[in-house]
Amino acid sequence: MINNTAIASFEGPRRGYVFPMEYVDEGMISQGQRRTLTNLIYTYIQGESEQEARIRELDDLSYSEAENCILDFSFARWK
């Protein structure tokens, strides 16, 4: 019976490779992110004109920017 095991970690036998950001195709905001942000905007932003302005800004967000916005709402770090 063989009981040898390999532990995968950054220092272990299998090393991960982190791609530079210029090579990662980030993509635009997903439909799920758009739906979540729209609900958060209607819940936490006062004033119809401010809500509509924030919703119009969603079209220009990347995937990671949308994630950061969702986190901002989650931690109440509004801009």
C-alpha positions as CSV (number, residue, x, y, z in Angstrom):
1,M,0.0,0.0,0.0
2,I,1.3,3.4,-1.0
3,N,0.5,6.4,1.3
4,N,2.4,9.1,-0.5
5,T,0.3,12.3,-1.1
6,A,1.2,15.5,-2.9
7,I,0.0,18.7,-1.4
8,A,-1.0,21.3,-4.1
9,S,0.0,24.8,-3.1
10,F,2.0,27.7,-4.6
11,E,5.1,26.3,-2.9
12,G,4.2,22.7,-3.6
13,P,4.7,20.4,-6.7
14,R,2.0,22.1,-8.7
15,R,2.5,25.8,-9.2
16,G,-0.2,28.2,-10.4
17,Y,0.4,30.7,-13.1
18,V,-1.2,34.2,-12.9
19,F,-1.9,35.8,-16.2
20,P,-1.0,39.4,-16.7
21,M,-4.2,41.6,-16.9
22,E,-3.5,42.7,-20.4
23,Y,-4.0,39.1,-21.6
24,V,-7.2,38.4,-19.7
25,D,-10.4,39.2,-21.7
26,E,-12.5,40.5,-18.9
27,G,-15.8,41.0,-20.7
28,M,-18.7,43.3,-19.9
29,I,-21.1,43.1,-17.1
30,S,-23.2,39.9,-16.9
31,Q,-27.0,39.8,-16.9
32,G,-26.9,38.5,-13.3
33,Q,-24.7,41.4,-12.2
34,R,-27.0,43.9,-14.0
35,R,-30.1,42.4,-12.3
36,T,-28.4,42.5,-8.9
37,L,-27.1,46.1,-9.3
38,T,-30.5,47.3,-10.6
39,N,-32.2,45.9,-7.5
40,L,-29.6,47.4,-5.2
41,I,-29.9,50.8,-6.9
42,Y,-33.7,50.8,-6.6
43,T,-33.4,49.7,-2.9
44,Y,-30.6,52.1,-1.7
45,I,-30.5,55.1,-4.0
46,Q,-33.1,57.8,-3.3
47,G,-34.6,59.9,-6.1
48,E,-35.8,58.7,-9.5
49,S,-33.4,60.8,-11.5
50,E,-30.4,59.5,-9.5
51,Q,-31.6,55.9,-9.9
52,E,-32.0,56.3,-13.7
53,A,-28.6,57.9,-14.0
54,R,-26.9,55.0,-12.1
55,I,-28.7,52.4,-14.2
56,R,-27.6,54.1,-17.4
57,E,-24.0,53.8,-16.1
58,L,-24.3,50.0,-15.9
59,D,-23.8,49.7,-19.7
60,D,-20.2,50.9,-19.5
61,L,-19.1,48.6,-16.6
62,S,-16.7,45.7,-17.0
63,Y,-17.2,42.4,-15.1
64,S,-14.8,43.3,-12.4
65,E,-16.1,46.9,-12.0
66,A,-19.6,45.5,-11.6
67,E,-18.3,43.1,-8.9
68,N,-16.7,46.0,-7.1
69,C,-20.0,48.0,-7.3
70,I,-21.9,45.1,-5.8
71,L,-19.3,44.9,-3.0
72,D,-19.6,48.6,-2.4
73,F,-23.3,48.3,-1.9
74,S,-22.8,45.2,0.3
75,F,-20.4,47.1,2.6
76,A,-22.3,50.4,2.3
77,R,-19.3,52.2,0.6
78,W,-21.4,54.3,-1.7
79,K,-20.0,56.9,-3.9
